[in-house]
């Protein structure tokens, strides 16, 4: 269980997202649509929290697309855009040798890998020394969520959001791995339940 209220925002869109490239831990910046998505999420939080936002802790993945998203959100909340913590445990899962490629590009050199991944996306580990599965990512991020001590606003990644849905939202492996993770909506955890806002 997550012991406190949480708003989890996926970072806004990058050009690699738009191209269908597996970003993993490559540090790709937001594009203009991604900045607009981050602003939308900041405005949403301002409308939901009003003057209560300063009572939250703020933490981000240490990757630049997540920290830029957090800075934009904090500006919309009229807070110092630089005053937040980062946690490297929240970075996206590592796609190993596949990082930077689209699945179509991967299929040209690896005929079986994408099909194997599709059959069990949650547990699939791509080729490459640092590669992770979603199951491995869940074990990496679980302590971050279970040790939150104050209501928190967090910016992270699609994979991290999938882990929250799997660990705390009642999703099975398949649903967590395949569901759409919007970049212009926020996952809200409160009193044992997850909702999109």
DRENTI-938600 format. One record per atom (N, C-alpha, C): y, x, z; atom name; residue in three letters. Coordinates in nm, 4 decimals. Layout:
<vexdrens>
       py       px       pz atom res
        Y        X        Z   CA ALA
...
</vexdrens>
This chain:
<vexdrens>
       py       px       pz atom res
  -0.1208   0.0838   0.0000    N UNK
   0.0000   0.0000   0.0000   CA UNK
   0.1253   0.0869   0.0000    C UNK
   0.2245   0.0408  -0.0714    N UNK
   0.3560   0.1046  -0.0642   CA UNK
   0.4253   0.0477   0.0594    C UNK
   0.4716   0.1335   0.1507    N UNK
   0.5178   0.0821   0.2792   CA UNK
   0.6588   0.0237   0.2808    C UNK
   0.7277   0.0200   0.1672    N UNK
   0.8655  -0.0264   0.1672   CA UNK
   0.8992  -0.0873   0.0317    C UNK
   1.0176  -0.1438   0.0186    N UNK
   1.0607  -0.1996  -0.1092   CA UNK
   1.0831  -0.0885  -0.2110    C UNK
   1.0464  -0.1158  -0.3365    N UNK
   1.0598  -0.0155  -0.4416   CA UNK
   1.1039  -0.0821  -0.5716    C UNK
   1.2016  -0.0209  -0.6375    N UNK
   1.2365  -0.0523  -0.7755   CA UNK
   1.2007   0.0701  -0.8588    C UNK
   1.1069   0.0542  -0.9506    N UNK
   1.0595   0.1647  -1.0343   CA UNK
   1.1054   0.1423  -1.1773    C UNK
   1.1880   0.2338  -1.2271    N UNK
   1.2419   0.2248  -1.3629   CA UNK
   1.1786   0.3324  -1.4500    C UNK
   1.1203   0.2916  -1.5621    N UNK
   1.0815   0.3909  -1.6621   CA UNK
   1.2085   0.4448  -1.7273    C UNK
   1.2074   0.5718  -1.7635    N UNK
   1.3227   0.6284  -1.8348   CA UNK
   1.3484   0.5518  -1.9638    C UNK
   1.4707   0.5620  -2.0133    N UNK
   1.5050   0.4994  -2.1396   CA UNK
   1.4393   0.5699  -2.2580    C UNK
   1.4545   0.5088  -2.3747    N UNK
   1.3877   0.5583  -2.4948   CA UNK
   1.4380   0.6966  -2.5359    C UNK
   1.3471   0.7754  -2.5918    N UNK
   1.3799   0.9019  -2.6571   CA UNK
   1.3442   0.8902  -2.8048    C UNK
   1.3875   0.9875  -2.8848    N UNK
   1.3484   0.9863  -3.0253   CA UNK
   1.1972   0.9972  -3.0404    C UNK
   1.1318   1.0725  -2.9532    N UNK
   0.9857   1.0832  -2.9607   CA UNK
   0.9187   0.9500  -2.9298    C UNK
   0.9729   0.8737  -2.8324    N UNK
   0.9207   0.7381  -2.8097   CA UNK
   0.9308   0.6560  -2.9375    C UNK
   1.0468   0.6615  -3.0010    N UNK
   1.0699   0.5818  -3.1207   CA UNK
   0.9740   0.6207  -3.2337    C UNK
   0.9347   0.7480  -3.2383    N UNK
   0.8452   0.7983  -3.3426   CA UNK
   0.6978   0.7841  -3.3056    C UNK
   0.6688   0.7377  -3.1845    N UNK
   0.5304   0.7252  -3.1406   CA UNK
   0.4663   0.8586  -3.1049    C UNK
   0.5477   0.9566  -3.0658    N UNK
   0.4940   1.0876  -3.0282   CA UNK
   0.4574   1.0898  -2.8797    C UNK
   0.3479   1.1554  -2.8488    N UNK
   0.3045   1.1705  -2.7098   CA UNK
   0.3916   1.2778  -2.6450    C UNK
   0.4765   1.2353  -2.5525    N UNK
   0.5711   1.3292  -2.4921   CA UNK
   0.5078   1.4101  -2.3810    C UNK
   0.4333   1.3411  -2.2936    N UNK
   0.3785   1.4111  -2.1786   CA UNK
   0.4888   1.4813  -2.1015    C UNK
   0.4714   1.6093  -2.0782    N UNK
   0.5668   1.6846  -1.9976   CA UNK
   0.6678   1.7633  -2.0809    C UNK
   0.6718   1.7366  -2.2125    N UNK
   0.7797   1.7949  -2.2933   CA UNK
   0.9104   1.7282  -2.2515    C UNK
   1.0165   1.8066  -2.2438    N UNK
   1.1421   1.7567  -2.1868   CA UNK
   1.2347   1.7071  -2.2974    C UNK
   1.2113   1.5852  -2.3412    N UNK
   1.2843   1.5259  -2.4539   CA UNK
   1.3960   1.4372  -2.3984    C UNK
   1.5205   1.4522  -2.4486    N UNK
   1.6323   1.3739  -2.3943   CA UNK
   1.6318   1.2291  -2.4417    C UNK
   1.7066   1.1474  -2.3704    N UNK
   1.7269   1.0081  -2.4127   CA UNK
   1.8027   1.0034  -2.5453    C UNK
   1.7752   0.9000  -2.6239    N UNK
   1.8605   0.8722  -2.7391   CA UNK
   1.9615   0.7640  -2.6991    C UNK
   2.0422   0.7205  -2.7944    N UNK
   2.1485   0.6255  -2.7578   CA UNK
   2.0918   0.4929  -2.7088    C UNK
   1.9846   0.4434  -2.7718    N UNK
   1.9215   0.3214  -2.7211   CA UNK
   1.8698   0.3434  -2.5801    C UNK
   1.8129   0.4596  -2.5528    N UNK
   1.7641   0.4895  -2.4186   CA UNK
   1.8740   0.4868  -2.3144    C UNK
   1.9924   0.5352  -2.3523    N UNK
   2.1058   0.5305  -2.2580   CA UNK
   2.1497   0.3864  -2.2340    C UNK
   2.1456   0.3034  -2.3390    N UNK
   2.1784   0.1616  -2.3214   CA UNK
   2.0766   0.0925  -2.2315    C UNK
   1.9483   0.1263  -2.2479    N UNK
   1.8445   0.0684  -2.1619   CA UNK
   1.8669   0.1079  -2.0164    C UNK
   1.9037   0.2329  -1.9933    N UNK
   1.9311   0.2781  -1.8571   CA UNK
   2.0516   0.2036  -1.7989    C UNK
   2.1546   0.1836  -1.8815    N UNK
   2.2708   0.1079  -1.8343   CA UNK
   2.2319  -0.0351  -1.7991    C UNK
   2.1470  -0.0968  -1.8821    N UNK
   2.0997  -0.2325  -1.8539   CA UNK
   2.0312  -0.2367  -1.7190    C UNK
   1.9469  -0.1369  -1.6915    N UNK
   1.8760  -0.1356  -1.5639   CA UNK
   1.9712  -0.1128  -1.4471    C UNK
   2.0723  -0.0289  -1.4682    N UNK
   2.1725  -0.0108  -1.3633   CA UNK
   2.2493  -0.1386  -1.3344    C UNK
   2.2892  -0.2105  -1.4395    N UNK
   2.3591  -0.3380  -1.4206   CA UNK
   2.2697  -0.4402  -1.3521    C UNK
   2.1424  -0.4430  -1.3900    N UNK
   2.0476  -0.5341  -1.3257   CA UNK
   2.0403  -0.5059  -1.1758    C UNK
   2.0289  -0.3799  -1.1402    N UNK
   2.0213  -0.3440  -0.9981   CA UNK
   2.1516  -0.3769  -0.9254    C UNK
   2.2643  -0.3563  -0.9925    N UNK
   2.3922  -0.3909  -0.9298   CA UNK
   2.3980  -0.5408  -0.9013    C UNK
   2.3500  -0.6221  -0.9972    N UNK
   2.3497  -0.7671  -0.9764   CA UNK
   2.2533  -0.8095  -0.8667    C UNK
   2.1392  -0.7414  -0.8577    N UNK
   2.0396  -0.7758  -0.7562   CA UNK
   2.0794  -0.7299  -0.6163    C UNK
   2.1364  -0.6101  -0.6080    N UNK
   2.1570  -0.5471  -0.4769   CA UNK
   2.2995  -0.5568  -0.4258    C UNK
   2.3952  -0.5766  -0.5147    N UNK
   2.5337  -0.5826  -0.4714   CA UNK
   2.5728  -0.4614  -0.3900    C UNK
   2.6303  -0.4860  -0.2742    N UNK
   2.6747  -0.3765  -0.1887   CA UNK
   2.5589  -0.3089  -0.1153    C UNK
   2.4366  -0.3578  -0.1347    N UNK
   2.3229  -0.3006  -0.0627   CA UNK
   2.2640  -0.1755  -0.1243    C UNK
   2.3048  -0.1398  -0.2465    N UNK
   2.2443  -0.0251  -0.3141   CA UNK
   2.2551   0.1051  -0.2353    C UNK
   2.3670   0.1348  -0.1684    N UNK
   2.3732   0.2621  -0.0949   CA UNK
   2.2706   0.2730   0.0180    C UNK
   2.2101   0.1632   0.0583    N UNK
   2.1078   0.1686   0.1621   CA UNK
   1.9723   0.2126   0.1118    C UNK
   1.9579   0.2315  -0.0190    N UNK
   1.8317   0.2753  -0.0785   CA UNK
   1.8281   0.4271  -0.0919    C UNK
   1.7075   0.4809  -0.0873    N UNK
   1.6852   0.6180  -0.1302   CA UNK
   1.6720   0.6192  -0.2813    C UNK
   1.7085   0.7308  -0.3426    N UNK
   1.6994   0.7455  -0.4873   CA UNK
   1.6204   0.8714  -0.5177    C UNK
   1.5154   0.8569  -0.5989    N UNK
   1.4325   0.9728  -0.6343   CA UNK
   1.3887   0.9587  -0.7801    C UNK
   1.3816   1.0723  -0.8474    N UNK
   1.3474   1.0742  -0.9886   CA UNK
   1.2420   1.1798  -1.0162    C UNK
   1.1622   1.1554  -1.1190    N UNK
   1.0872   1.2638  -1.1815   CA UNK
   1.1852   1.3758  -1.2148    C UNK
   1.1363   1.4978  -1.2163    N UNK
   1.2242   1.6110  -1.2452   CA UNK
   1.2473   1.6331  -1.3950    C UNK
   1.1815   1.5585  -1.4820    N UNK
   1.2059   1.5734  -1.6257   CA UNK
   1.3414   1.5134  -1.6632    C UNK
   1.4070   1.5751  -1.7615    N UNK
   1.5443   1.5403  -1.7954   CA UNK
   1.5656   1.3964  -1.8373    C UNK
   1.4699   1.3350  -1.9083    N UNK
   1.4895   1.1965  -1.9510   CA UNK
   1.4913   1.1016  -1.8325    C UNK
   1.4200   1.1367  -1.7265    N UNK
   1.4206   1.0542  -1.6053   CA UNK
   1.5459   1.0797  -1.5218    C UNK
   1.5880   1.2059  -1.5110    N UNK
   1.7089   1.2335  -1.4322   CA UNK
   1.8329   1.1781  -1.5017    C UNK
   1.8368   1.1835  -1.6355    N UNK
   1.9508   1.1233  -1.7056   CA UNK
   1.9528   0.9720  -1.6839    C UNK
   1.8371   0.9095  -1.6863    N UNK
   1.8285   0.7659  -1.6583   CA UNK
   1.8823   0.7360  -1.5188    C UNK
   1.8436   0.8176  -1.4213    N UNK
   1.8928   0.7959  -1.2844   CA UNK
   2.0441   0.8132  -1.2764    C UNK
   2.0986   0.9126  -1.3427    N UNK
   2.2443   0.9328  -1.3379   CA UNK
   2.3173   0.8109  -1.3951    C UNK
   2.2667   0.7573  -1.5042    N UNK
   2.3302   0.6391  -1.5646   CA UNK
   2.3198   0.5201  -1.4695    C UNK
   2.2038   0.4997  -1.4107    N UNK
   2.1857   0.3896  -1.3156   CA UNK
   2.2830   0.4032  -1.1990    C UNK
   2.2947   0.5229  -1.1445    N UNK
   2.3840   0.5418  -1.0286   CA UNK
   2.5304   0.5196  -1.0672    C UNK
   2.5691   0.5575  -1.1889    N UNK
   2.7063   0.5287  -1.2330   CA UNK
   2.7303   0.3775  -1.2352    C UNK
   2.6328   0.3028  -1.2848    N UNK
   2.6478   0.1564  -1.2891   CA UNK
   2.6526   0.0958  -1.1493    C UNK
   2.5966   0.1657  -1.0520    N UNK
   2.6007   0.1202  -0.9124   CA UNK
   2.7237   0.1739  -0.8383    C UNK
   2.8126   0.2413  -0.9109    N UNK
   2.9336   0.3019  -0.8517   CA UNK
   2.8985   0.4037  -0.7431    C UNK
   2.7916   0.4790  -0.7685    N UNK
   2.7482   0.5845  -0.6774   CA UNK
   2.7599   0.7197  -0.7467    C UNK
   2.7699   0.8255  -0.6682    N UNK
   2.7737   0.9615  -0.7217   CA UNK
   2.6512   0.9837  -0.8106    C UNK
   2.6708   1.0101  -0.9388    N UNK
   2.5556   1.0197  -1.0288   CA UNK
   2.4627   1.1367  -0.9995    C UNK
   2.5089   1.2338  -0.9236    N UNK
   2.4264   1.3525  -0.8961   CA UNK
   2.3544   1.3464  -0.7611    C UNK
   2.3808   1.2453  -0.6814    N UNK
   2.3307   1.2422  -0.5437   CA UNK
   2.1954   1.1702  -0.5357    C UNK
   2.0910   1.2377  -0.5807    N UNK
   1.9553   1.1830  -0.5707   CA UNK
   1.8566   1.2990  -0.5643    C UNK
   1.7380   1.2681  -0.5175    N UNK
   1.6319   1.3690  -0.5072   CA UNK
   1.5462   1.3674  -0.6333    C UNK
   1.4815   1.4795  -0.6603    N UNK
   1.3813   1.4842  -0.7664   CA UNK
   1.2478   1.5254  -0.7051    C UNK
   1.1402   1.4801  -0.7681    N UNK
   1.0061   1.5142  -0.7207   CA UNK
   0.9200   1.5492  -0.8421    C UNK
   0.8778   1.6751  -0.8544    N UNK
   0.7963   1.7138  -0.9699   CA UNK
   0.6611   1.6447  -0.9754    C UNK
   0.6162   1.5874  -0.8642    N UNK
   0.4903   1.5125  -0.8665   CA UNK
   0.4990   1.3884  -0.9533    C UNK
   0.6218   1.3427  -0.9832    N UNK
   0.6415   1.2199  -1.0602   CA UNK
   0.6526   1.2438  -1.2102    C UNK
   0.6375   1.3684  -1.2571    N UNK
   0.6468   1.3910  -1.4010   CA UNK
   0.5323   1.3199  -1.4725    C UNK
   0.5520   1.2969  -1.6004    N UNK
   0.4536   1.2254  -1.6814   CA UNK
   0.3220   1.3037  -1.6869    C UNK
   0.2134   1.2321  -1.7201    N UNK
   0.0863   1.3023  -1.7355   CA UNK
   0.0967   1.4010  -1.8512    C UNK
   0.0165   1.5068  -1.8443    N UNK
   0.0169   1.6102  -1.9468   CA UNK
  -0.0829   1.5719  -2.0551    C UNK
  -0.0367   1.5667  -2.1803    N UNK
  -0.1226   1.5305  -2.2918   CA UNK
  -0.1890   1.6518  -2.3571    C UNK
  -0.1829   1.7672  -2.2901    N UNK
  -0.2528   1.8840  -2.3397   CA UNK
  -0.2095   1.9230  -2.4799    C UNK
  -0.3082   1.9530  -2.5648    N UNK
  -0.2797   1.9972  -2.7013   CA UNK
  -0.2189   1.8876  -2.7875    C UNK
  -0.2243   1.7643  -2.7418    N UNK
  -0.1721   1.6517  -2.8198   CA UNK
  -0.0217   1.6315  -2.8026    C UNK
   0.0395   1.6947  -2.7050    N UNK
   0.1822   1.6721  -2.6820   CA UNK
   0.2629   1.7051  -2.8071    C UNK
   0.3550   1.6164  -2.8396    N UNK
   0.4407   1.6350  -2.9547   CA UNK
   0.3876   1.5735  -3.0825    C UNK
   0.2650   1.5222  -3.0803    N UNK
   0.2023   1.4653  -3.1997   CA UNK
   0.1926   1.3145  -3.1890    C UNK
   0.1876   1.2493  -3.3042    N UNK
   0.1530   1.1074  -3.3087   CA UNK
   0.0006   1.0963  -3.3182    C UNK
  -0.0520   0.9790  -3.2892    N UNK
  -0.1970   0.9607  -3.3016   CA UNK
  -0.2436   0.9762  -3.4464    C UNK
  -0.1604   0.9350  -3.5427    N UNK
  -0.1972   0.9555  -3.6829   CA UNK
  -0.2096   1.1036  -3.7152    C UNK
  -0.1180   1.1841  -3.6641    N UNK
  -0.1258   1.3287  -3.6860   CA UNK
  -0.2494   1.3889  -3.6189    C UNK
  -0.2805   1.3392  -3.4999    N UNK
  -0.3976   1.3907  -3.4282   CA UNK
  -0.5256   1.3592  -3.5043    C UNK
  -0.5341   1.2403  -3.5620    N UNK
  -0.6556   1.2001  -3.6350   CA UNK
  -0.6869   1.2925  -3.7530    C UNK
  -0.5846   1.3593  -3.8067    N UNK
  -0.6068   1.4491  -3.9207   CA UNK
  -0.6862   1.5739  -3.8811    C UNK
  -0.6778   1.6129  -3.7548    N UNK
  -0.7482   1.7335  -3.7105   CA UNK
  -0.8560   1.7052  -3.6067    C UNK
  -0.8543   1.5853  -3.5500    N UNK
  -0.9516   1.5489  -3.4465   CA UNK
  -1.0008   1.4072  -3.4770    C UNK
  -1.1115   1.3983  -3.5480    N UNK
  -1.1578   1.2684  -3.5966   CA UNK
  -1.2086   1.1771  -3.4859    C UNK
  -1.2599   1.2344  -3.3767    N UNK
  -1.3214   1.1513  -3.2725   CA UNK
  -1.2331   1.1303  -3.1496    C UNK
  -1.1392   1.2209  -3.1244    N UNK
  -1.0597   1.2136  -3.0016   CA UNK
  -0.9857   1.0824  -2.9811    C UNK
  -0.9050   1.0374  -3.0777    N UNK
  -0.8324   0.9116  -3.0578   CA UNK
  -0.9238   0.7920  -3.0340    C UNK
  -1.0388   0.7866  -3.1018    N UNK
  -1.1319   0.6751  -3.0808   CA UNK
  -1.1946   0.6821  -2.9419    C UNK
  -1.2256   0.8019  -2.8960    N UNK
  -1.2802   0.8193  -2.7608   CA UNK
  -1.1769   0.7765  -2.6576    C UNK
  -1.0526   0.8137  -2.6805    N UNK
  -0.9445   0.7733  -2.5901   CA UNK
  -0.9299   0.6217  -2.5869    C UNK
  -0.9347   0.5586  -2.7038    N UNK
  -0.9181   0.4130  -2.7107   CA UNK
  -1.0282   0.3410  -2.6333    C UNK
  -1.1489   0.3967  -2.6330    N UNK
  -1.2625   0.3326  -2.5653   CA UNK
  -1.2478   0.3343  -2.4135    C UNK
  -1.1812   0.4364  -2.3590    N UNK
  -1.1636   0.4464  -2.2132   CA UNK
  -1.0342   0.5220  -2.1847    C UNK
  -0.9235   0.4568  -2.2165    N UNK
  -0.7925   0.5226  -2.2107   CA UNK
  -0.7582   0.5704  -2.0699    C UNK
  -0.8012   0.4979  -1.9676    N UNK
  -0.7650   0.5337  -1.8302   CA UNK
  -0.8260   0.6679  -1.7890    C UNK
  -0.9480   0.6939  -1.8290    N UNK
  -1.0198   0.8139  -1.7839   CA UNK
  -1.0236   0.9271  -1.8855    C UNK
  -0.9692   0.9050  -2.0046    N UNK
  -0.9765   1.0054  -2.1093   CA UNK
  -0.8840   1.1237  -2.0792    C UNK
  -0.9371   1.2446  -2.0930    N UNK
  -0.8579   1.3668  -2.0783   CA UNK
  -0.8450   1.4306  -2.2165    C UNK
  -0.7241   1.4430  -2.2707    N UNK
  -0.7086   1.5077  -2.4015   CA UNK
  -0.7502   1.6547  -2.3948    C UNK
  -0.7726   1.7171  -2.5098    N UNK
  -0.8033   1.8594  -2.5087   CA UNK
  -0.6817   1.9411  -2.4644    C UNK
  -0.7089   2.0539  -2.4023    N UNK
  -0.5989   2.1411  -2.3605   CA UNK
  -0.6063   2.1733  -2.2127    C UNK
  -0.5591   2.2900  -2.1785    N UNK
  -0.5770   2.3447  -2.0428   CA UNK
  -0.5164   2.2580  -1.9339    C UNK
  -0.3974   2.2037  -1.9549    N UNK
  -0.3272   2.1299  -1.8492   CA UNK
  -0.3433   1.9785  -1.8606    C UNK
  -0.4222   1.9320  -1.9545    N UNK
  -0.4294   1.7893  -1.9853   CA UNK
  -0.4806   1.7079  -1.8665    C UNK
  -0.4303   1.5835  -1.8589    N UNK
  -0.4667   1.4923  -1.7505   CA UNK
  -0.5045   1.3561  -1.8078    C UNK
  -0.5825   1.2822  -1.7326    N UNK
  -0.6070   1.1405  -1.7583   CA UNK
  -0.5120   1.0589  -1.6708    C UNK
  -0.5042   0.9295  -1.6986    N UNK
  -0.4276   0.8417  -1.6098   CA UNK
  -0.4888   0.8407  -1.4700    C UNK
  -0.6211   0.8480  -1.4614    N UNK
  -0.6870   0.8519  -1.3301   CA UNK
  -0.6430   0.9751  -1.2515    C UNK
  -0.6321   1.0885  -1.3183    N UNK
  -0.5856   1.2105  -1.2523   CA UNK
  -0.4392   1.1984  -1.2116    C UNK
  -0.3586   1.1395  -1.2988    N UNK
  -0.2171   1.1182  -1.2667   CA UNK
  -0.2034   1.0295  -1.1436    C UNK
  -0.2856   0.9250  -1.1341    N UNK
  -0.2785   0.8347  -1.0187   CA UNK
  -0.3009   0.9104  -0.8886    C UNK
  -0.3953   1.0015  -0.8878    N UNK
  -0.4202   1.0798  -0.7663   CA UNK
  -0.3036   1.1732  -0.7361    C UNK
  -0.2357   1.2216  -0.8402    N UNK
  -0.1194   1.3095  -0.8198   CA UNK
  -0.0020   1.2337  -0.7597    C UNK
   0.0223   1.1100  -0.8075    N UNK
   0.1419   1.0379  -0.7631   CA UNK
   0.1192   0.9520  -0.6396    C UNK
  -0.0066   0.9197  -0.6081    N UNK
  -0.0332   0.8296  -0.4956   CA UNK
   0.0391   0.8718  -0.3661    C UNK
   0.0345   0.9995  -0.3256    N UNK
   0.1019   1.0354  -0.2003   CA UNK
   0.2520   1.0093  -0.2020    C UNK
   0.3157   1.0203  -0.3181    N UNK
   0.4595   0.9935  -0.3260   CA UNK
   0.4876   0.8504  -0.2847    C UNK
   0.4105   0.7554  -0.3384    N UNK
   0.4346   0.6142  -0.3093   CA UNK
   0.3946   0.5775  -0.1670    C UNK
   0.2872   0.6354  -0.1178    N UNK
   0.2375   0.5966   0.0140   CA UNK
   0.3136   0.6619   0.1287    C UNK
   0.4031   0.7550   0.0958    N UNK
   0.4845   0.8178   0.1994   CA UNK
   0.6326   0.7811   0.1885    C UNK
   0.6656   0.6808   0.1076    N UNK
   0.8042   0.6347   0.1050   CA UNK
   0.8393   0.5744   0.2406    C UNK
   0.9524   0.6150   0.2951    N UNK
   0.9888   0.5678   0.4291   CA UNK
   1.1079   0.4734   0.4294    C UNK
   1.1768   0.4619   0.3158    N UNK
   1.2928   0.3733   0.3065   CA UNK
   1.2865   0.2979   0.1742    C UNK
   1.3536   0.1827   0.1648    N UNK
   1.3650   0.1178   0.0342   CA UNK
   1.4142   0.2185  -0.0692    C UNK
   1.3532   0.2158  -0.1881    N UNK
   1.3720   0.3244  -0.2839   CA UNK
   1.3934   0.2722  -0.4245    C UNK
   1.4831   0.3382  -0.4965    N UNK
   1.4999   0.3214  -0.6405   CA UNK
   1.4518   0.4507  -0.7045    C UNK
   1.3587   0.4376  -0.7996    N UNK
   1.2928   0.5533  -0.8584   CA UNK
   1.2990   0.5456  -1.0102    C UNK
   1.3197   0.6609  -1.0749    N UNK
   1.3063   0.6700  -1.2202   CA UNK
   1.1918   0.7653  -1.2511    C UNK
   1.1033   0.7204  -1.3398    N UNK
   0.9871   0.8027  -1.3735   CA UNK
   0.9437   0.7694  -1.5165    C UNK
   0.8157   0.7481  -1.5392    N UNK
   0.7586   0.7463  -1.6736   CA UNK
   0.6609   0.6306  -1.6910    C UNK
   0.6235   0.6067  -1.8166    N UNK
   0.5283   0.5018  -1.8451   CA UNK
   0.3961   0.5223  -1.7740    C UNK
   0.3470   0.6467  -1.7724    N UNK
   0.2203   0.6746  -1.7049   CA UNK
   0.2273   0.6474  -1.5560    C UNK
   0.3392   0.6820  -1.4938    N UNK
   0.3560   0.6564  -1.3505   CA UNK
   0.3579   0.5060  -1.3246    C UNK
   0.4250   0.4308  -1.4108    N UNK
   0.4271   0.2850  -1.3970   CA UNK
   0.2860   0.2277  -1.4114    C UNK
   0.2080   0.2799  -1.5041    N UNK
   0.0694   0.2348  -1.5199   CA UNK
  -0.0111   0.2597  -1.3925    C UNK
   0.0132   0.3731  -1.3303    N UNK
  -0.0581   0.4044  -1.2054   CA UNK
  -0.0220   0.3061  -1.0950    C UNK
   0.1052   0.2681  -1.0866    N UNK
   0.1464   0.1700  -0.9862   CA UNK
   0.0792   0.0353  -1.0127    C UNK
   0.0733  -0.0062  -1.1387    N UNK
   0.0058  -0.1316  -1.1714   CA UNK
  -0.1420  -0.1264  -1.1339    C UNK
  -0.2057  -0.0117  -1.1563    N UNK
  -0.3486   0.0044  -1.1257   CA UNK
  -0.3723   0.0104  -0.9753    C UNK
  -0.2924   0.0893  -0.9038    N UNK
  -0.3172   0.1123  -0.7613   CA UNK
  -0.2719  -0.0038  -0.6733    C UNK
  -0.1630  -0.0704  -0.7122    N UNK
  -0.1024  -0.1685  -0.6221   CA UNK
  -0.0852  -0.3070  -0.6837    C UNK
  -0.1057  -0.3196  -0.8153    N UNK
  -0.0792  -0.4465  -0.8810   CA UNK
  -0.2020  -0.5269  -0.9172    C UNK
  -0.3204  -0.4776  -0.8806    N UNK
  -0.4418  -0.5513  -0.9084   CA UNK
  -0.4905  -0.5410  -1.0526    C UNK
  -0.4323  -0.4515  -1.1324    N UNK
  -0.4757  -0.4331  -1.2698   CA UNK
  -0.6027  -0.3485  -1.2723    C UNK
  -0.6951  -0.3799  -1.3644    N UNK
  -0.8103  -0.2916  -1.3807   CA UNK
  -0.7725  -0.1758  -1.4721    C UNK
  -0.8671  -0.0814  -1.4905    N UNK
  -0.8382   0.0388  -1.5685   CA UNK
  -0.7850   0.0041  -1.7071    C UNK
  -0.8527  -0.0870  -1.7737    N UNK
  -0.8168  -0.1206  -1.9119   CA UNK
  -0.6779  -0.1830  -1.9199    C UNK
  -0.6502  -0.2801  -1.8346    N UNK
  -0.5208  -0.3487  -1.8385   CA UNK
  -0.4077  -0.2538  -1.8029    C UNK
  -0.4274  -0.1676  -1.7038    N UNK
  -0.3228  -0.0735  -1.6637   CA UNK
  -0.2929   0.0258  -1.7751    C UNK
  -0.3976   0.0723  -1.8436    N UNK
  -0.3799   0.1734  -1.9476   CA UNK
  -0.3200   0.1167  -2.0750    C UNK
  -0.3418  -0.0115  -2.1023    N UNK
  -0.3032  -0.0675  -2.2319   CA UNK
  -0.1782  -0.1547  -2.2275    C UNK
  -0.1379  -0.2013  -2.1108    N UNK
  -0.0248  -0.2933  -2.1039   CA UNK
   0.1059  -0.2285  -2.1467    C UNK
   0.1992  -0.3106  -2.1944    N UNK
   0.3304  -0.2615  -2.2356   CA UNK
   0.4134  -0.2257  -2.1126    C UNK
   0.4743  -0.1086  -2.1147    N UNK
   0.5631  -0.0657  -2.0060   CA UNK
   0.7041  -0.0586  -2.0637    C UNK
   0.7829  -0.1602  -2.0357    N UNK
   0.9162  -0.1712  -2.0950   CA UNK
   1.0089  -0.0629  -2.0415    C UNK
   1.1013  -0.0218  -2.1278    N UNK
   1.2025   0.0757  -2.0869   CA UNK
   1.3345   0.0081  -2.0500    C UNK
   1.3393  -0.1221  -2.0614    N UNK
   1.4611  -0.1948  -2.0253   CA UNK
   1.4334  -0.3027  -1.9205    C UNK
   1.3260  -0.2818  -1.8429    N UNK
   1.2950  -0.3689  -1.7298   CA UNK
   1.2524  -0.2812  -1.6126    C UNK
   1.2443  -0.3401  -1.4959    N UNK
   1.2177  -0.2645  -1.3735   CA UNK
   1.1012  -0.3293  -1.2999    C UNK
   1.0095  -0.2460  -1.2527    N UNK
   0.9013  -0.2944  -1.1666   CA UNK
   0.9517  -0.3016  -1.0231    C UNK
   0.9341  -0.4172  -0.9603    N UNK
   0.9803  -0.4364  -0.8223   CA UNK
   0.8611  -0.4625  -0.7324    C UNK
   0.8491  -0.3817  -0.6276    N UNK
   0.7446  -0.3987  -0.5262   CA UNK
   0.8089  -0.4477  -0.3979    C UNK
   0.7578  -0.5567  -0.3432    N UNK
   0.8058  -0.6071  -0.2149   CA UNK
   0.6966  -0.6923  -0.1525    C UNK
   0.6681  -0.6659  -0.0253    N UNK
   0.5734  -0.7468   0.0521   CA UNK
   0.4382  -0.7619  -0.0164    C UNK
   0.3906  -0.6533  -0.0749    N UNK
   0.2572  -0.6542  -0.1325   CA UNK
   0.2466  -0.7085  -0.2726    C UNK
   0.3590  -0.7376  -0.3373    N UNK
   0.3540  -0.7925  -0.4732   CA UNK
   0.4415  -0.7158  -0.5696    C UNK
   0.3986  -0.7113  -0.6965    N UNK
   0.4729  -0.6465  -0.8036   CA UNK
   0.5236  -0.7513  -0.9018    C UNK
   0.6513  -0.7401  -0.9405    N UNK
   0.7085  -0.8261  -1.0423   CA UNK
   0.7979  -0.7415  -1.1321    C UNK
   0.8203  -0.7898  -1.2547    N UNK
   0.9182  -0.7277  -1.3450   CA UNK
   1.0520  -0.7959  -1.3285    C UNK
   1.1586  -0.7175  -1.3236    N UNK
   1.2958  -0.7734  -1.3193   CA UNK
   1.3778  -0.7123  -1.4315    C UNK
</vexdrens>
